[in-house]
Amino acid sequence: MDNLISRTRAAVWHPCTQMKQLETAPPLAIARGEGAWLIDVDGRRYLDAVSSWWVNLFGHCNPRINAAITDQLGRIEHVMLAGATHEPVVALSERLAALTGLGHAFYGSDGASATEIALKMSAHYWRNVGQPGKNGFISLQNGYHGETVGALSVTDIPLFKATYEPLLRHTVQVPTPDARLAGPGESAEAYALRCADALEAHLAAHADETAAFIVEPLVQGAAGMAMYHPAYLTRVRELCDQYKVHLIADEIAVGFGRTGTMFACEQASHPPPDPLPSREGERSPSPLRGEGWGEGECSQNRVSRVADFICLSKGITGGYLPLSAVLTTDDVYAAFYGDATARGFLHSHSYTGNPLACRAALAVLDIFEHDNVIAANRVKAIEFKRLMEEVAAHTRARHFRHLGMIWAFDVADATPGFSARFHQAALAQGVFMRPIGGTVYVMPPYVTSADEMRGLADAILACLSDPEI
Protein backbone atom coordinates (compact mmCIF):
# COMPACT_ATOMS: atom_id res chain seq x y z
CA MET A 1 0.00 0.00 0.00
CA ASP A 2 2.82 2.41 0.80
CA ASN A 3 4.06 2.12 -2.77
CA LEU A 4 0.62 2.98 -4.19
CA ILE A 5 0.28 5.97 -1.86
CA SER A 6 3.70 7.33 -2.82
CA ARG A 7 2.88 6.85 -6.50
CA THR A 8 -0.47 8.63 -6.22
CA ARG A 9 1.18 11.57 -4.43
CA ALA A 10 3.79 11.76 -7.19
CA ALA A 11 1.47 11.38 -10.19
CA VAL A 12 -2.16 12.18 -9.34
CA TRP A 13 -3.68 15.57 -8.53
CA HIS A 14 -6.64 14.59 -6.34
CA PRO A 15 -9.88 16.60 -6.53
CA CYS A 16 -11.10 18.90 -3.76
CA THR A 17 -7.82 18.26 -1.93
CA GLN A 18 -4.91 20.26 -0.60
CA MET A 19 -2.24 17.83 -1.78
CA LYS A 20 0.17 18.69 1.03
CA GLN A 21 -2.30 17.16 3.49
CA LEU A 22 -1.72 13.75 1.90
CA GLU A 23 1.66 13.71 3.65
CA THR A 24 -0.08 13.16 6.99
CA ALA A 25 -3.51 11.88 5.88
CA PRO A 26 -2.99 9.60 2.87
CA PRO A 27 -5.99 8.52 0.79
CA LEU A 28 -7.38 5.00 1.04
CA ALA A 29 -5.66 2.62 -1.36
CA ILE A 30 -8.71 0.78 -2.67
CA ALA A 31 -8.31 -2.56 -4.43
CA ARG A 32 -11.94 -3.56 -4.93
CA GLY A 33 -15.52 -3.07 -3.82
CA GLU A 34 -18.28 -5.38 -2.69
CA GLY A 35 -21.84 -4.18 -2.10
CA ALA A 36 -21.74 -1.21 0.28
CA TRP A 37 -18.08 -1.86 1.14
CA LEU A 38 -14.74 -0.54 -0.07
CA ILE A 39 -11.80 -2.93 0.42
CA ASP A 40 -8.23 -1.64 0.52
CA VAL A 41 -5.08 -3.32 -0.75
CA ASP A 42 -4.48 -4.87 2.67
CA GLY A 43 -7.98 -6.35 2.82
CA ARG A 44 -9.43 -3.86 5.32
CA ARG A 45 -13.10 -3.06 4.75
CA TYR A 46 -14.78 0.36 4.95
CA LEU A 47 -18.50 1.00 4.71
CA ASP A 48 -19.05 3.49 1.88
CA ALA A 49 -21.39 5.74 3.87
CA VAL A 50 -21.36 8.54 1.26
CA SER A 51 -21.88 6.35 -1.83
CA SER A 52 -18.53 7.42 -3.30
CA TRP A 53 -19.55 11.07 -3.65
CA TRP A 54 -23.24 10.24 -3.84
CA VAL A 55 -23.08 8.21 -7.06
CA ASN A 56 -23.28 4.56 -6.00
CA LEU A 57 -26.86 3.40 -5.60
CA PHE A 58 -26.79 -0.38 -5.82
CA GLY A 59 -23.40 -1.32 -4.47
CA HIS A 60 -19.94 -1.85 -5.87
CA CYS A 61 -19.53 -4.59 -8.48
CA ASN A 62 -23.28 -4.97 -8.90
CA PRO A 63 -23.78 -8.11 -11.02
CA ARG A 64 -26.66 -6.74 -13.10
CA ILE A 65 -24.87 -3.53 -14.03
CA ASN A 66 -21.68 -5.51 -14.67
CA ALA A 67 -23.56 -7.82 -17.04
CA ALA A 68 -25.10 -4.94 -19.00
CA ILE A 69 -21.72 -3.25 -19.53
CA THR A 70 -20.05 -6.56 -20.43
CA ASP A 71 -22.74 -7.26 -23.02
CA GLN A 72 -22.34 -3.79 -24.51
CA LEU A 73 -18.56 -4.22 -24.74
CA GLY A 74 -19.16 -6.95 -27.30
CA ARG A 75 -21.29 -4.66 -29.45
CA ILE A 76 -19.92 -1.10 -29.64
CA GLU A 77 -17.92 0.76 -26.99
CA HIS A 78 -18.35 4.26 -28.41
CA VAL A 79 -19.45 6.16 -31.48
CA MET A 80 -19.74 9.91 -31.81
CA LEU A 81 -23.32 11.11 -31.49
CA ALA A 82 -22.92 13.81 -34.15
CA GLY A 83 -23.93 12.03 -37.34
CA ALA A 84 -24.64 8.67 -35.68
CA THR A 85 -26.95 7.13 -33.10
CA HIS A 86 -27.29 3.82 -31.29
CA GLU A 87 -29.83 1.74 -29.41
CA PRO A 88 -28.67 2.41 -25.82
CA VAL A 89 -28.84 6.21 -26.13
CA VAL A 90 -32.25 6.09 -27.83
CA ALA A 91 -33.65 3.65 -25.27
CA LEU A 92 -32.29 5.66 -22.34
CA SER A 93 -33.68 8.92 -23.75
CA GLU A 94 -37.10 7.32 -24.19
CA ARG A 95 -37.13 6.03 -20.63
CA LEU A 96 -35.96 9.33 -19.11
CA ALA A 97 -38.66 11.15 -21.07
CA ALA A 98 -41.27 8.71 -19.77
CA LEU A 99 -40.06 9.29 -16.20
CA THR A 100 -39.92 13.08 -16.34
CA GLY A 101 -42.41 14.22 -18.98
CA LEU A 102 -39.51 16.20 -20.50
CA GLY A 103 -37.87 15.12 -23.72
CA HIS A 104 -34.96 15.17 -26.16
CA ALA A 105 -32.20 14.32 -23.71
CA PHE A 106 -28.91 16.12 -24.30
CA TYR A 107 -25.92 14.29 -22.81
CA GLY A 108 -22.70 15.34 -21.13
CA SER A 109 -20.14 13.62 -18.95
CA ASP A 110 -20.70 15.05 -15.45
CA GLY A 111 -22.89 17.26 -13.33
CA ALA A 112 -21.11 20.52 -14.08
CA SER A 113 -21.48 19.80 -17.80
CA ALA A 114 -25.22 19.35 -17.29
CA THR A 115 -25.42 22.72 -15.56
CA GLU A 116 -23.50 24.38 -18.40
CA ILE A 117 -25.81 22.80 -20.95
CA ALA A 118 -28.98 23.92 -19.18
CA LEU A 119 -27.74 27.50 -18.68
CA LYS A 120 -26.60 27.84 -22.30
CA MET A 121 -29.77 26.23 -23.62
CA SER A 122 -31.98 28.60 -21.61
CA ALA A 123 -30.17 31.77 -22.72
CA HIS A 124 -30.04 30.53 -26.32
CA TYR A 125 -33.77 29.81 -26.23
CA TRP A 126 -34.57 33.41 -25.31
CA ARG A 127 -32.26 34.62 -28.07
CA ASN A 128 -33.97 32.38 -30.60
CA VAL A 129 -37.42 33.69 -29.66
CA GLY A 130 -36.31 37.30 -30.03
CA GLN A 131 -35.47 38.24 -26.44
CA PRO A 132 -31.65 38.23 -26.30
CA GLY A 133 -31.68 40.50 -23.26
CA LYS A 134 -33.03 37.66 -21.12
CA ASN A 135 -29.62 36.14 -20.37
CA GLY A 136 -29.20 36.52 -16.61
CA PHE A 137 -29.43 33.79 -13.99
CA ILE A 138 -30.64 33.48 -10.41
CA SER A 139 -29.64 30.83 -7.88
CA LEU A 140 -29.96 30.25 -4.16
CA GLN A 141 -27.55 31.48 -1.50
CA ASN A 142 -25.21 28.64 -0.53
CA GLY A 143 -26.16 26.74 -3.68
CA TYR A 144 -23.78 24.47 -5.56
CA HIS A 145 -24.03 23.57 -9.24
CA GLY A 146 -20.52 22.57 -10.27
CA GLU A 147 -17.10 24.08 -10.78
CA THR A 148 -16.72 24.82 -14.47
CA VAL A 149 -16.91 28.53 -15.25
CA GLY A 150 -20.61 28.73 -16.07
CA ALA A 151 -21.63 26.36 -13.28
CA LEU A 152 -19.43 28.19 -10.79
CA SER A 153 -21.11 31.46 -11.74
CA VAL A 154 -24.38 30.18 -10.25
CA THR A 155 -22.65 28.49 -7.32
CA ASP A 156 -22.47 30.36 -4.00
CA ILE A 157 -19.81 28.53 -2.00
CA PRO A 158 -16.90 30.96 -1.41
CA LEU A 159 -14.35 28.19 -0.90
CA PHE A 160 -14.86 27.11 -4.49
CA LYS A 161 -15.83 30.43 -6.06
CA ALA A 162 -13.82 33.29 -4.58
CA THR A 163 -10.50 32.49 -6.27
CA TYR A 164 -12.07 32.42 -9.72
CA GLU A 165 -14.41 35.40 -9.31
CA PRO A 166 -12.64 37.45 -12.02
CA LEU A 167 -13.43 34.69 -14.55
CA LEU A 168 -17.10 34.40 -13.72
CA ARG A 169 -20.29 35.95 -15.03
CA HIS A 170 -22.31 38.01 -12.57
CA THR A 171 -25.40 36.21 -11.29
CA VAL A 172 -27.92 36.92 -8.55
CA GLN A 173 -28.41 34.87 -5.40
CA VAL A 174 -31.68 34.99 -3.46
CA PRO A 175 -32.27 33.83 0.15
CA THR A 176 -32.07 30.10 0.77
CA PRO A 177 -35.15 28.41 2.26
CA ASP A 178 -32.84 26.25 4.44
CA ALA A 179 -35.12 25.29 7.34
CA ARG A 180 -32.31 25.78 9.86
CA LEU A 181 -32.61 29.53 9.26
CA ALA A 182 -36.27 29.83 10.18
CA GLY A 183 -37.07 32.34 12.90
CA PRO A 184 -38.22 31.43 16.42
CA GLY A 185 -41.63 29.83 16.17
CA GLU A 186 -41.58 29.97 12.37
CA SER A 187 -42.34 26.74 10.54
CA ALA A 188 -40.16 25.46 7.71
CA GLU A 189 -43.05 26.07 5.31
CA ALA A 190 -43.61 29.64 6.43
CA TYR A 191 -39.91 30.40 6.15
CA ALA A 192 -39.74 28.82 2.68
CA LEU A 193 -42.60 30.99 1.49
CA ARG A 194 -40.95 34.07 3.00
CA CYS A 195 -37.85 33.28 0.94
CA ALA A 196 -40.02 32.87 -2.15
CA ASP A 197 -41.28 36.41 -1.56
CA ALA A 198 -37.70 37.63 -1.96
CA LEU A 199 -37.46 35.84 -5.30
CA GLU A 200 -40.72 37.45 -6.38
CA ALA A 201 -39.41 40.90 -5.51
CA HIS A 202 -36.34 40.33 -7.65
CA LEU A 203 -38.31 38.96 -10.59
CA ALA A 204 -40.75 41.85 -10.46
CA ALA A 205 -37.84 44.20 -11.13
CA HIS A 206 -35.61 42.06 -13.34
CA ALA A 207 -37.67 39.44 -15.22
CA ASP A 208 -36.92 41.09 -18.57
CA GLU A 209 -33.21 40.36 -18.13
CA THR A 210 -33.52 36.93 -16.48
CA ALA A 211 -33.30 33.68 -18.41
CA ALA A 212 -33.63 31.12 -15.63
CA PHE A 213 -33.65 30.31 -11.93
CA ILE A 214 -31.59 27.22 -11.07
CA VAL A 215 -32.25 25.34 -7.85
CA GLU A 216 -31.27 22.14 -6.04
CA PRO A 217 -34.70 20.71 -5.17
CA LEU A 218 -35.27 20.09 -1.43
CA VAL A 219 -31.61 19.55 -0.46
CA GLN A 220 -28.62 21.86 -0.96
CA GLY A 221 -25.79 19.35 -0.71
CA ALA A 222 -22.63 21.43 -0.44
CA ALA A 223 -24.43 23.84 1.92
CA GLY A 224 -24.28 21.09 4.54
CA MET A 225 -27.29 19.06 3.41
CA ALA A 226 -29.57 22.06 3.89
CA MET A 227 -33.16 20.82 3.62
CA TYR A 228 -36.23 22.90 2.92
CA HIS A 229 -39.98 22.60 2.55
CA PRO A 230 -41.37 21.62 -0.89
CA ALA A 231 -43.83 24.53 -0.75
CA TYR A 232 -40.89 26.62 -1.93
CA LEU A 233 -40.73 24.71 -5.22
CA THR A 234 -44.47 24.99 -5.73
CA ARG A 235 -44.36 28.75 -5.25
CA VAL A 236 -41.24 29.16 -7.38
CA ARG A 237 -42.95 27.36 -10.25
CA GLU A 238 -45.84 29.82 -10.03
CA LEU A 239 -43.45 32.78 -10.04
CA CYS A 240 -41.43 31.51 -12.99
CA ASP A 241 -44.64 31.08 -14.96
CA GLN A 242 -45.88 34.53 -13.97
CA TYR A 243 -42.65 36.29 -14.92
CA LYS A 244 -41.73 34.05 -17.88
CA VAL A 245 -38.46 32.70 -16.49
CA HIS A 246 -37.21 29.15 -16.90
CA LEU A 247 -36.93 26.90 -13.84
CA ILE A 248 -33.91 24.57 -13.91
CA ALA A 249 -34.08 21.65 -11.47
CA ASP A 250 -30.55 20.55 -10.59
CA GLU A 251 -31.31 16.95 -9.59
CA ILE A 252 -27.68 15.88 -10.02
CA ALA A 253 -27.27 14.90 -6.36
CA VAL A 254 -30.87 14.35 -5.30
CA GLY A 255 -32.30 12.49 -8.27
CA PHE A 256 -32.84 8.75 -8.67
CA GLY A 257 -34.55 8.07 -5.38
CA ARG A 258 -32.27 9.81 -2.93
CA THR A 259 -34.99 12.02 -1.36
CA GLY A 260 -37.72 9.35 -1.24
CA THR A 261 -39.18 9.96 -4.70
CA MET A 262 -37.55 9.24 -8.04
CA PHE A 263 -36.89 12.96 -8.47
CA ALA A 264 -36.96 15.47 -5.64
CA CYS A 265 -38.99 18.06 -7.56
CA GLU A 266 -41.92 15.60 -7.70
CA GLN A 267 -42.60 16.50 -4.08
CA ALA A 268 -43.61 20.05 -4.99
CA SER A 269 -47.06 18.71 -5.87
CA HIS A 270 -47.08 16.13 -3.06
CA PRO A 271 -45.92 18.02 0.08
CA PRO A 272 -45.11 16.12 3.28
CA PRO A 273 -47.69 15.83 6.06
CA ASP A 274 -45.44 17.69 8.53
CA PRO A 275 -42.79 20.40 8.12
CA LEU A 276 -39.10 19.86 8.57
CA PRO A 277 -37.58 20.64 11.96
CA SER A 278 -36.83 24.35 12.07
CA ARG A 279 -35.92 25.16 15.67
CA GLU A 280 -32.97 24.26 17.85
CA GLY A 281 -34.84 21.88 20.12
CA GLU A 282 -36.44 19.85 17.31
CA ARG A 283 -34.29 16.82 16.62
CA SER A 284 -36.77 14.28 15.34
CA PRO A 285 -36.11 13.29 11.73
CA SER A 286 -38.66 14.62 9.28
CA PRO A 287 -41.07 12.09 7.77
CA LEU A 288 -40.50 10.49 4.40
CA ARG A 289 -42.22 12.41 1.67
CA GLY A 290 -43.78 11.64 -1.66
CA GLU A 291 -44.82 8.45 -3.34
CA GLY A 292 -42.90 5.61 -4.88
CA TRP A 293 -42.37 4.19 -8.32
CA GLY A 294 -45.72 3.37 -9.86
CA GLU A 295 -47.75 4.73 -6.95
CA GLY A 296 -50.35 7.44 -7.30
CA GLU A 297 -50.04 10.07 -10.01
CA CYS A 298 -47.32 9.21 -12.52
CA SER A 299 -43.89 10.67 -11.92
CA GLN A 300 -43.64 12.34 -15.32
CA ASN A 301 -46.62 14.61 -14.68
CA ARG A 302 -45.23 15.75 -11.35
CA VAL A 303 -41.75 16.52 -12.74
CA SER A 304 -42.83 18.35 -15.90
CA ARG A 305 -45.20 20.57 -13.91
CA VAL A 306 -42.26 21.85 -11.85
CA ALA A 307 -39.21 22.01 -14.12
CA ASP A 308 -38.50 23.46 -17.56
CA PHE A 309 -35.11 21.75 -17.46
CA ILE A 310 -33.92 18.84 -15.35
CA CYS A 311 -30.21 18.12 -14.87
CA LEU A 312 -29.26 14.51 -14.07
CA SER A 313 -25.97 12.79 -13.27
CA LYS A 314 -24.29 11.00 -10.30
CA GLY A 315 -26.62 8.06 -9.61
CA ILE A 316 -27.77 7.79 -13.22
CA THR A 317 -25.23 5.02 -13.92
CA GLY A 318 -25.16 3.61 -10.41
CA GLY A 319 -21.67 5.02 -9.90
CA TYR A 320 -20.14 3.11 -12.80
CA LEU A 321 -19.40 5.52 -15.65
CA PRO A 322 -19.45 9.31 -16.18
CA LEU A 323 -22.73 10.47 -17.67
CA SER A 324 -25.08 13.41 -17.36
CA ALA A 325 -28.26 14.43 -19.12
CA VAL A 326 -30.42 17.52 -19.52
CA LEU A 327 -34.06 17.16 -20.52
CA THR A 328 -36.35 20.05 -21.36
CA THR A 329 -39.79 20.96 -22.70
CA ASP A 330 -41.05 20.61 -26.24
CA ASP A 331 -41.36 24.39 -26.36
CA VAL A 332 -37.65 24.86 -25.67
CA TYR A 333 -36.71 22.17 -28.20
CA ALA A 334 -38.92 23.74 -30.89
CA ALA A 335 -37.15 27.11 -30.53
CA PHE A 336 -33.91 25.51 -31.82
CA TYR A 337 -35.52 23.62 -34.70
CA GLY A 338 -35.06 25.24 -38.12
CA ASP A 339 -32.97 25.54 -41.25
CA ALA A 340 -30.21 27.78 -39.90
CA THR A 341 -27.30 25.89 -38.33
CA ALA A 342 -26.62 28.76 -35.92
CA ARG A 343 -30.14 28.39 -34.56
CA GLY A 344 -29.30 24.87 -33.36
CA PHE A 345 -27.69 24.02 -30.02
CA LEU A 346 -24.05 23.70 -31.06
CA HIS A 347 -22.69 22.22 -27.86
CA SER A 348 -20.82 18.92 -27.78
CA HIS A 349 -18.70 16.49 -25.78
CA SER A 350 -16.56 13.79 -27.39
CA TYR A 351 -18.17 11.09 -25.26
CA THR A 352 -21.74 12.41 -25.48
CA GLY A 353 -24.19 9.53 -25.06
CA ASN A 354 -21.48 6.89 -24.66
CA PRO A 355 -23.06 3.44 -25.25
CA LEU A 356 -21.38 1.81 -22.24
CA ALA A 357 -22.59 4.56 -19.89
CA CYS A 358 -26.08 4.41 -21.39
CA ARG A 359 -26.25 0.64 -20.88
CA ALA A 360 -25.21 1.12 -17.24
CA ALA A 361 -27.97 3.72 -16.85
CA LEU A 362 -30.54 1.41 -18.44
CA ALA A 363 -29.51 -1.34 -16.01
CA VAL A 364 -30.00 1.11 -13.12
CA LEU A 365 -33.52 1.95 -14.33
CA ASP A 366 -34.27 -1.77 -14.68
CA ILE A 367 -33.26 -2.33 -11.05
CA PHE A 368 -35.46 0.56 -9.90
CA GLU A 369 -38.43 -0.85 -11.75
CA HIS A 370 -38.04 -4.58 -11.16
CA ASP A 371 -37.05 -4.30 -7.49
CA ASN A 372 -39.59 -1.56 -6.65
CA VAL A 373 -36.68 0.36 -5.12
CA ILE A 374 -38.50 3.55 -4.09
CA ALA A 375 -41.08 1.67 -2.02
CA ALA A 376 -38.42 -0.66 -0.58
CA ASN A 377 -36.29 2.34 0.40
CA ARG A 378 -39.22 3.87 2.23
CA VAL A 379 -39.48 0.82 4.45
CA LYS A 380 -35.71 0.65 4.88
CA ALA A 381 -35.45 4.33 5.76
CA ILE A 382 -38.01 3.97 8.56
CA GLU A 383 -35.84 1.26 10.11
CA PHE A 384 -32.66 3.26 9.53
CA LYS A 385 -34.28 6.29 11.17
CA ARG A 386 -34.82 4.22 14.30
CA LEU A 387 -31.20 3.09 14.23
CA MET A 388 -30.07 6.72 14.08
CA GLU A 389 -32.17 7.88 17.06
CA GLU A 390 -29.26 7.75 19.49
CA VAL A 391 -27.18 9.85 17.10
CA ALA A 392 -30.02 12.36 16.83
CA ALA A 393 -30.18 12.60 20.62
CA HIS A 394 -26.44 13.08 21.12
CA THR A 395 -25.54 16.27 22.98
CA ARG A 396 -23.25 17.43 20.16
CA ALA A 397 -25.87 16.95 17.41
CA ARG A 398 -27.92 19.92 16.25
CA HIS A 399 -30.62 20.23 13.57
CA PHE A 400 -30.76 16.48 12.97
CA ARG A 401 -32.61 16.04 9.69
CA HIS A 402 -33.65 13.23 7.41
CA LEU A 403 -35.16 12.97 3.95
CA GLY A 404 -35.42 9.72 2.04
CA MET A 405 -31.99 8.10 2.13
CA ILE A 406 -30.15 11.16 3.49
CA TRP A 407 -29.35 11.81 7.15
CA ALA A 408 -27.49 14.86 8.42
CA PHE A 409 -26.77 16.86 11.56
CA ASP A 410 -24.58 19.78 12.57
CA VAL A 411 -21.97 19.40 15.29
CA ALA A 412 -22.51 22.14 17.85
CA ASP A 413 -18.91 22.53 18.96
CA ALA A 414 -17.09 21.81 15.71
CA THR A 415 -13.75 23.63 15.56
CA PRO A 416 -11.42 24.22 12.59
CA GLY A 417 -10.21 20.91 11.20
CA PHE A 418 -13.26 19.01 12.47
CA SER A 419 -14.07 17.47 9.09
CA ALA A 420 -10.58 16.00 8.62
CA ARG A 421 -10.45 14.71 12.20
CA PHE A 422 -13.86 13.10 11.94
CA HIS A 423 -12.94 11.53 8.59
CA GLN A 424 -9.84 9.90 10.06
CA ALA A 425 -11.66 8.74 13.18
CA ALA A 426 -14.42 7.19 11.06
CA LEU A 427 -11.83 5.31 9.02
CA ALA A 428 -10.51 3.82 12.24
CA GLN A 429 -14.07 2.60 12.85
CA GLY A 430 -14.24 1.04 9.37
CA VAL A 431 -16.44 3.74 7.82
CA PHE A 432 -15.69 6.08 4.89
CA MET A 433 -17.26 9.51 5.53
CA ARG A 434 -16.39 13.10 4.56
CA PRO A 435 -18.23 15.72 6.64
CA ILE A 436 -18.97 19.09 5.04
CA GLY A 437 -17.49 21.60 7.45
CA GLY A 438 -19.30 20.99 10.72
CA THR A 439 -22.06 18.93 9.11
CA VAL A 440 -21.95 15.14 9.32
CA TYR A 441 -24.07 13.40 6.71
CA VAL A 442 -24.88 9.86 5.62
CA MET A 443 -25.95 8.93 2.08
CA PRO A 444 -25.41 5.16 1.93
CA PRO A 445 -25.94 2.91 -1.09
CA TYR A 446 -29.48 1.57 -1.24
CA VAL A 447 -28.16 -1.97 -0.73
CA THR A 448 -26.96 -1.11 2.80
CA SER A 449 -28.45 -3.54 5.33
CA ALA A 450 -29.89 -2.81 8.76
CA ASP A 451 -26.88 -4.45 10.42
CA GLU A 452 -24.53 -2.28 8.36
CA MET A 453 -26.52 0.83 9.24
CA ARG A 454 -26.40 -0.13 12.93
CA GLY A 455 -22.61 -0.38 12.66
CA LEU A 456 -22.53 2.99 10.94
CA ALA A 457 -24.56 4.61 13.72
CA ASP A 458 -22.25 3.07 16.33
CA ALA A 459 -19.21 4.42 14.46
CA ILE A 460 -20.69 7.93 14.39
CA LEU A 461 -21.42 7.76 18.11
CA ALA A 462 -17.85 6.67 18.81
CA CYS A 463 -16.52 9.62 16.83
CA LEU A 464 -18.83 12.10 18.54
CA SER A 465 -17.81 10.77 21.94
CA ASP A 466 -14.13 11.40 21.25
CA PRO A 467 -13.19 14.74 22.88
CA GLU A 468 -10.30 15.15 20.42
CA ILE A 469 -12.58 15.35 17.38
C-alpha positions, 0 to 999 in steps of 0.5 A: 500500500505504501508504494501505491500511496507514494505513487499517487502523491507523485502522479495524481492531482486529487480533486477537492484536496490540498495535496500537502495534506496527503503527507499526513492523511494519505488517501485510502488505497482501494483494491476492490468493492463489494456491495456497500463496502470498499476494500483496501489493498491490505484487505481492510473493509470500509462502509461506503457511507457517502456512496462514493460522492453520492453516485453509488446506488446499488453497491460496488460490483453490482452483477446486473450492471456488470452484465449490462456493460459486459454485453455492450462491450461486445457490441460497440464501446463508443461512437460519436453522437454527431452524425450517428446514433445507437440503441442504448442512447435512444432507449435511455432517452425514451425512458428518461422522457417517460419518467420526467415528462420532459424530452430530447435528452442532451448528454454530457459527462458530469454534473457541471457539464449538465449545468453548463448545458442547461444554462446555455440552452436557456439563454439561447432559447430566449435569443432564438425567440427574439429576447436576447436580453433575457440572459441573466441567472438566479440561484440560491444562496449557498447553492452548488451547481458545479465548478466549471466557469458557467456552473461556478457562476451560479454556485455560491460557495466561497471556498470554491468560487472566490479564487475564480471570481474574475473569470465568472459571469455576474449572477444573482443569489436569493435567500435560501429556504434552508429550514435551519434559518427559520425564525423562532416559532416559524415553521419550515413552510412559512420560512420557505414561502418568505424566501419565495417572496424575496425571489418574487421581488427580484423577478418583479424588477428584473424578469426582462433580463432573467433567463432562468432560476436554477435550484437544487430541489429540497436539499442543498448538498454542499451547503451542509445538506440544507433541507427545505420545505417543498412549498418553496418549489411549488411557489417558485414554479408559479413565479417563474410562470408569472414572470416568464423565467425558466426553472432549472431543477438541478437533480444531479445529487438528489435524483434517482430516489435519494430524497424518497421519490424518483426525483426530488422536484416531484414533491412540490405537488405532493408536500409532506404531512409535517414540516421539517424541523426548524428550531434548535430543540427539534431533533426528530427526523422529518417524515419520508415524503412523496410516493414511490415508483408506480404509486399514485399520479405518474412521476412524469406529470409531477416533474414536468409541472415543476421544471422546464429543465432537469439536470441529471448525473451522479446516480444515473449510472449507479456510480459506474461511468461518467454520464449526465443528461439535460431534458427540457420541454417541447417548447424549448426544443422547438425554438432551436428547430429550423434551417439555420445551423446557428439556430441549433444548439451547437454544444458537444462532448466527445463522449456524449451519449457513450453506449457503455454509460447508457447501458449502465444507466438502463440497467440502473432503471431496470433495477429501480423498476423490477425491485420496486426500489423507491417503495423498498427504500421507504421501508428501509429508511423507517428502520434506519431512522430508528437506528439513528435515534441515538445519534439524533439525541447526542448532545453534540448533534444539532438540527438532525434532519432526514429525507429519504436516504439522506441523514445529516446533523450539525456538530454544535462545537465543531472547531477548525479541522473538524471534518478532517479529524472526523474523517480519520476517526471514522476510518478507524471505525471502518467507515468512509465519511467526509463531513462538510465543514461541521455537518456530518451526513450519511448517504449510503448505497441503497443496498446497505443492510440494517446491520450495516446501518447499525454499525454505521450509527455506532461508528458515528457515536464513537466519533462524537464521543471522542473529545479530540474530534 
